[in-house]
């Protein structure tokens, strides 16, 4: 993982991608037999070549006596690129991820979907909304994929409030998402997906979350895990912290945030099944299992990074260690002041 920290990271992920993938290619190639030994099946789910998905089946030794949860993974690519199977020599991405989570006991699904600018919001996001037939569905999205997942949950029409699908979604894992508009992204990727800067601001993941307060009861939301890499571009890291704080403000309880040390924006996915830097995947798998069994703990496993401003804190009177944190966040013309406290505090008072 030492090579990852040396790769320039406070730049466009499109530039970070090539040296990061090159660093993991020999590790994945060495493990090719291990990765490809997991049973995988391609299924056509629509009319075009972008309407295929891969299903990775858990090995028999990974299956418990309980029903097998589904993990639906939406890859990123700046809204304009991406494929579930990359060309050689990086053809093991995203098979490495599918294989990894299948070995954790999850039926893992990775779909292709149409890309911007030919297909734009919200039609593009509707293609990444799954149609499961089991009771425990989890959706994970990385980068642009995280935005698609968040949009699916907080958009008023994509998953109807009283739909069976919304009931079955037990948890979402949002990894390194660009949750609101930023001119620092460059390349016009926001405009490509949303059609214009105005539409991108109006319908960002942050804006949808704020508007959902008026129609989406908190109890209808799935459990949420946020993940960011230590070496994210600064604008993506700040968006992740904004979204985390806004979620806590809305939910009135801590939301788990995993800041993954020694990783950059691209390395998180290709590390899985490589033998190096897989710990974040294990933590995500353990979190999914805890949600399935109803014993998820909301206190985040977070390490504050250098340069990330701390908010006002004080000791929680309930658990004696969970801090009360307050902060300000400005989203467009909205200025919000939040104070989040551990639920034990009110219970003990």
Secondary structure, 3 states (H helix, E strand, C coil): CHHHHHCCCCCCHHHHHHHHHHHHHHHHHHCHHHHHCCCEEEEECCCCCCCEEEEECCCHHHCCCCCCCEEEEECCCCCCCCCCCCCCCCCCCCHHHHHHHHHCCCEEEEECCCCCCCCCCCHHHHCCCCCCCCCCEEEEEECHHHHHHHHHHHCCCCCCCCCHHHHHEEEEEEECCCCCCCHHHCCCHHHHHHCCHHHHHHCCHHHHHHHHCCCCCHHHCCEEEEEEEEECCHHHHHHHHHHHHHHHHHHCCCCEEEEEEEEECCHHHHCCCCCCCCHHHHHHHHHHHHHHCCCCCCCCCCCCCCCCCCCEEEECCCCCCCEEEEEEEEECCEEEEEEECCHHHHHHC
